[in-house]
Amino acid sequence: MSEDFQPLVVGISTRALFDLREEHAVFETKGVDAYAQLQREREDEILAPGAGFDVVRRLLQLNAHAAQPVVEVILLSRNSPDLSLRAFKSIEHHGLAIREGSFTSGRSMGPYVNAWKVDLFLSNDDADVRSAIDAGVASARLAAPPAAAQNKPGDEVRFAFDGDAVLFDAESDRIFVEQGLDAFLAHERENALVAMKQGPFGKFLLKLAMVRRHTLRPDASSHVRIAVVTARGAPAHERVVQTFREWGVPADEAHFVGSHAKGPIVSAYGAHIFFDDQERHILGAEGLVTAGLVPGPYDHGELIKLMLPEQG
């Protein structure tokens, strides 16, 4: 392993790591004092896994397959320091190697994401997620976890990413929105060999690819698997492939779904986490896989038309 390689740092909130829905409901309906009292009363009760638990567990297991640690996880919580006792007891109970964190009693986690040098931030709080994205850190708000996906055995961690406005910048999306499908397709044909610029998850993908290279099996397959699941279809698919080549990132799978739903595709792939900037795709995957909504430049449902031209 290269001496200058730094572990992938994942920051995760307590509500994303553990199931704190009941406690959070008390906070919202009865206030901070009632919430703090409830946490003290339940201090010795082990927290159940939340939406981000399985992917964090799998990421930490990668350290067993490398010459030196390749992943570090930091707990970043708006909760009070009182919850830290219950959180770290639960972490120890579940056998997770997480030992550091910040608890801010309601203050934004934004400043701490860069302070901890986080590469990926997972949370349930919209404001914190947007703050992290604005700071240049890959971040997503997690949807409810699929119960069937928790604690399944296996030594892989499978990531699925949308392309435009997630891995890649939103330039092509912008052309589609402002000028229409024909202009989008013409632009993608003209620029088929030109790599796209990085989007909010671009830097994270490059770091994940490094982890992938450092966790190879004897047969040269990796414990990290990367897939792109995009509404693009031919001919707009070519630029995706060329961009991965230019970036030096191996894509284990690519799914150009056009107008088809993404949820069944990411479920068939067995994704442990799926990132997309459109809420309808997250809702379509919810219940099937763990899914994270990436704040994007558009809030609309028309990008499904990034697909094959209509057949005449």
C-alpha positions as CSV (number, residue, x, y, z in Angstrom):
1,M,0.0,0.0,0.0
2,S,1.2,3.5,-0.9
3,E,2.7,5.4,2.1
4,D,0.7,8.5,1.1
5,F,-2.7,6.6,1.1
6,Q,-5.1,8.0,3.7
7,P,-8.0,6.0,4.9
8,L,-11.5,6.7,3.6
9,V,-13.2,8.7,6.3
10,V,-17.0,8.3,6.8
11,G,-18.9,10.6,9.1
12,I,-22.3,9.4,10.2
13,S,-24.9,10.8,12.5
14,T,-26.3,8.7,15.4
15,R,-29.8,8.7,13.8
16,A,-28.3,7.4,10.6
17,L,-26.3,4.7,12.4
18,F,-29.0,3.6,14.9
19,D,-32.7,3.5,15.0
20,L,-33.6,6.5,17.1
21,R,-37.1,7.2,15.6
22,E,-38.9,6.9,18.8
23,E,-36.5,9.1,20.7
24,H,-36.5,11.7,17.9
25,A,-40.3,11.8,18.0
26,V,-40.1,12.6,21.7
27,F,-37.7,15.4,20.9
28,E,-40.0,16.9,18.3
29,T,-43.2,16.6,20.3
30,K,-42.0,17.2,23.9
31,G,-38.8,19.1,23.6
32,V,-35.1,18.8,24.4
33,D,-35.6,18.2,28.2
34,A,-37.9,15.3,27.8
35,Y,-35.6,13.9,25.1
36,A,-32.5,14.1,27.3
37,Q,-34.4,12.5,30.2
38,L,-35.5,9.6,28.0
39,Q,-31.9,9.1,26.9
40,R,-30.7,8.9,30.5
41,E,-33.5,6.4,31.3
42,R,-32.5,4.3,28.4
43,E,-28.7,4.7,28.8
44,D,-28.1,0.9,29.3
45,E,-30.5,-0.1,26.4
46,I,-28.7,-1.1,23.3
47,L,-29.7,0.8,20.2
48,A,-30.9,-1.2,17.2
49,P,-29.3,-0.7,13.7
50,G,-30.4,2.2,11.6
51,A,-30.3,2.9,7.9
52,G,-26.6,3.4,7.7
53,F,-25.5,0.5,10.0
54,D,-25.0,-2.2,7.5
55,V,-22.9,-0.3,5.0
56,V,-20.8,1.1,7.9
57,R,-20.3,-2.4,9.3
58,R,-19.2,-3.6,5.8
59,L,-16.9,-0.7,5.3
60,L,-15.1,-1.3,8.6
61,Q,-14.7,-5.0,7.7
62,L,-12.6,-3.9,4.7
63,N,-9.8,-3.2,7.2
64,A,-9.4,-7.0,7.7
65,H,-8.6,-7.4,4.0
66,A,-5.9,-4.7,3.7
67,A,-2.3,-4.3,4.9
68,Q,-3.3,-1.3,6.9
69,P,-6.6,0.4,7.8
70,V,-8.4,1.7,4.7
71,V,-11.6,3.0,6.3
72,E,-12.3,5.1,9.4
73,V,-15.7,6.0,10.8
74,I,-16.5,9.1,12.8
75,L,-19.7,9.7,14.7
76,L,-21.0,13.2,14.0
77,S,-24.1,13.9,16.1
78,R,-26.4,16.9,16.9
79,N,-27.3,15.0,20.1
80,S,-26.0,16.1,23.5
81,P,-23.0,14.5,25.1
82,D,-25.5,12.5,27.2
83,L,-26.3,10.3,24.2
84,S,-22.6,9.6,23.7
85,L,-22.7,7.1,26.5
86,R,-25.6,5.1,25.0
87,A,-24.2,5.4,21.5
88,F,-20.7,4.1,22.3
89,K,-22.1,1.3,24.4
90,S,-24.2,0.3,21.5
91,I,-21.2,0.6,19.1
92,E,-19.2,-1.7,21.4
93,H,-22.1,-4.2,21.7
94,H,-22.4,-4.4,17.9
95,G,-18.7,-4.8,17.5
96,L,-18.1,-1.7,15.4
97,A,-14.6,-0.2,15.5
98,I,-15.8,3.4,16.0
99,R,-14.0,5.3,18.8
100,E,-14.2,9.0,17.8
101,G,-17.0,11.5,17.4
102,S,-18.5,14.9,18.0
103,F,-21.8,15.7,19.9
104,T,-23.0,19.3,19.5
105,S,-26.3,19.6,21.4
106,G,-28.2,20.7,18.4
107,R,-25.5,22.8,16.6
108,S,-24.8,22.2,12.9
109,M,-22.4,19.5,12.0
110,G,-21.3,21.5,9.0
111,P,-18.0,22.9,10.5
112,Y,-17.0,19.5,11.8
113,V,-17.3,17.6,8.5
114,N,-14.2,19.3,7.1
115,A,-12.5,19.5,10.5
116,W,-12.6,15.6,10.7
117,K,-11.5,15.5,7.0
118,V,-14.6,13.4,6.1
119,D,-14.9,12.0,2.6
120,L,-18.6,10.8,3.0
121,F,-21.2,12.1,5.4
122,L,-24.4,10.2,6.0
123,S,-27.2,11.8,8.0
124,N,-31.0,12.2,8.5
125,D,-30.7,16.0,8.8
126,D,-31.3,18.0,5.5
127,A,-29.5,21.1,6.8
128,D,-26.4,19.2,7.7
129,V,-26.3,17.3,4.5
130,R,-26.7,20.5,2.4
131,S,-24.0,22.1,4.5
132,A,-21.6,19.3,3.8
133,I,-22.3,19.3,0.1
134,D,-21.7,23.1,0.0
135,A,-18.4,22.4,1.8
136,G,-17.4,20.0,-1.1
137,V,-18.0,16.8,0.9
138,A,-20.1,13.9,-0.6
139,S,-23.2,13.7,1.6
140,A,-26.7,12.2,1.5
141,R,-29.8,12.0,3.6
142,L,-30.7,8.4,4.2
143,A,-34.2,7.0,3.7
144,A,-35.7,4.4,6.0
145,P,-33.7,1.1,6.1
146,P,-34.9,-2.1,4.4
147,A,-35.2,-4.5,7.4
148,A,-34.3,-7.5,5.3
149,A,-30.9,-6.0,4.4
150,Q,-29.6,-5.6,7.9
151,N,-26.8,-7.9,9.0
152,K,-26.8,-10.2,6.0
153,P,-23.5,-12.1,5.8
154,G,-20.9,-11.3,3.2
155,D,-17.5,-9.8,2.7
156,E,-18.4,-7.2,0.0
157,V,-19.7,-3.7,0.1
158,R,-21.6,-2.7,-3.0
159,F,-22.1,1.0,-3.9
160,A,-24.6,2.1,-6.6
161,F,-24.4,5.7,-7.9
162,D,-26.5,7.8,-10.2
163,G,-24.4,9.7,-12.7
164,D,-25.4,13.2,-13.6
165,A,-25.5,15.6,-10.6
166,V,-24.1,12.9,-8.3
167,L,-20.8,11.4,-9.7
168,F,-20.7,14.0,-12.6
169,D,-21.5,17.6,-12.6
170,A,-24.9,18.9,-13.7
171,E,-23.9,20.5,-17.0
172,S,-25.7,17.9,-19.1
173,D,-28.8,18.0,-16.9
174,R,-28.8,21.8,-17.3
175,I,-28.8,21.5,-21.1
176,F,-31.7,19.0,-20.9
177,V,-33.7,21.2,-18.6
178,E,-33.1,24.5,-20.4
179,Q,-32.9,23.3,-24.1
180,G,-34.7,19.9,-24.2
181,L,-33.9,16.3,-25.1
182,D,-32.6,16.9,-28.7
183,A,-30.1,19.5,-27.5
184,F,-29.0,17.2,-24.7
185,L,-28.4,14.3,-27.1
186,A,-26.6,16.5,-29.6
187,H,-24.3,17.8,-26.8
188,E,-23.6,14.3,-25.6
189,R,-22.8,13.0,-29.1
190,E,-20.5,16.0,-29.7
191,N,-18.7,15.4,-26.4
192,A,-18.8,11.6,-26.3
193,L,-15.0,11.4,-25.8
194,V,-14.8,14.4,-23.4
195,A,-14.8,13.3,-19.7
196,M,-17.4,15.0,-17.5
197,K,-16.4,17.1,-14.6
198,Q,-16.7,15.8,-11.1
199,G,-20.1,16.2,-9.3
200,P,-20.6,16.2,-5.5
201,F,-19.6,12.5,-5.3
202,G,-16.7,12.7,-7.8
203,K,-13.9,13.0,-5.2
204,F,-15.5,10.3,-3.1
205,L,-15.6,7.9,-6.0
206,L,-11.9,8.4,-6.7
207,K,-11.1,7.7,-3.0
208,L,-13.4,4.6,-3.0
209,A,-11.6,3.3,-6.1
210,M,-8.3,3.5,-4.2
211,V,-9.9,1.5,-1.4
212,R,-11.1,-1.0,-4.0
213,R,-7.6,-1.4,-5.3
214,H,-6.3,-2.1,-1.8
215,T,-8.8,-4.8,-1.0
216,L,-8.3,-7.2,-3.8
217,R,-8.8,-10.9,-3.5
218,P,-6.3,-13.5,-4.9
219,D,-8.4,-13.7,-8.0
220,A,-8.1,-9.9,-8.5
221,S,-11.7,-9.2,-7.7
222,S,-12.3,-6.7,-4.9
223,H,-14.3,-6.6,-1.7
224,V,-15.6,-3.2,-3.0
225,R,-18.0,-3.2,-5.9
226,I,-19.0,-0.1,-7.8
227,A,-22.0,0.4,-10.1
228,V,-23.4,3.3,-11.9
229,V,-27.2,3.3,-12.4
230,T,-28.2,6.1,-14.7
231,A,-31.3,7.2,-16.7
232,R,-29.1,7.7,-19.7
233,G,-29.4,5.3,-22.6
234,A,-27.6,5.0,-25.9
235,P,-26.1,7.2,-27.4
236,A,-25.7,9.2,-24.2
237,H,-24.2,6.2,-22.4
238,E,-20.9,6.5,-24.2
239,R,-19.7,9.6,-22.3
240,V,-20.3,7.7,-19.0
241,V,-17.9,4.9,-20.0
242,Q,-15.3,7.4,-21.3
243,T,-15.5,9.4,-18.1
244,F,-14.8,6.3,-16.0
245,R,-11.9,5.5,-18.2
246,E,-10.5,9.0,-18.0
247,W,-10.8,9.1,-14.2
248,G,-9.1,5.6,-13.9
249,V,-12.1,4.2,-12.0
250,P,-13.2,0.6,-12.7
251,A,-17.0,0.3,-12.9
252,D,-17.9,-3.3,-12.0
253,E,-21.4,-2.7,-13.4
254,A,-23.2,-0.1,-15.4
255,H,-27.0,0.1,-15.9
256,F,-28.4,2.5,-18.5
257,V,-32.0,2.2,-17.4
258,G,-33.7,4.9,-19.6
259,S,-37.3,5.2,-18.5
260,H,-37.3,2.1,-16.3
261,A,-37.4,2.3,-12.5
262,K,-34.0,2.2,-10.8
263,G,-35.2,0.4,-7.6
264,P,-35.5,-3.1,-9.0
265,I,-32.1,-2.7,-10.7
266,V,-30.2,-1.7,-7.6
267,S,-32.0,-4.4,-5.7
268,A,-31.0,-7.0,-8.2
269,Y,-27.4,-5.7,-8.0
270,G,-27.6,-6.2,-4.2
271,A,-26.6,-2.6,-3.4
272,H,-25.7,-2.0,0.2
273,I,-26.2,1.7,-0.5
274,F,-27.5,3.7,-3.5
275,F,-27.1,7.4,-4.1
276,D,-29.3,9.6,-6.3
277,D,-30.2,13.3,-6.5
278,Q,-33.9,12.7,-7.4
279,E,-36.3,11.8,-4.6
280,R,-38.5,9.7,-6.8
281,H,-35.6,7.3,-7.4
282,I,-34.9,7.2,-3.6
283,L,-38.6,6.5,-2.9
284,G,-38.5,3.8,-5.6
285,A,-35.6,2.1,-3.9
286,E,-36.8,2.6,-0.3
287,G,-37.7,-0.8,1.2
288,L,-35.4,-2.5,-1.3
289,V,-32.0,-1.1,-0.4
290,T,-30.5,1.6,1.7
291,A,-30.8,4.8,-0.3
292,G,-29.4,8.3,0.2
293,L,-30.7,11.5,-1.4
294,V,-28.0,13.8,-2.6
295,P,-29.0,17.5,-2.7
296,G,-29.1,18.4,-6.4
297,P,-29.6,21.5,-8.5
298,Y,-33.1,20.4,-9.7
299,D,-36.3,19.2,-8.1
300,H,-38.3,17.9,-10.9
301,G,-39.4,14.6,-12.5
302,E,-38.4,15.2,-16.1
303,L,-34.9,13.8,-16.2
304,I,-36.3,10.4,-16.8
305,K,-36.3,11.3,-20.5
306,L,-32.5,11.1,-20.6
307,M,-32.8,7.9,-22.7
308,L,-33.0,6.6,-26.2
309,P,-34.7,9.0,-28.7
310,E,-38.3,8.0,-29.5
311,Q,-38.4,5.5,-32.2
312,G,-40.3,6.7,-35.3
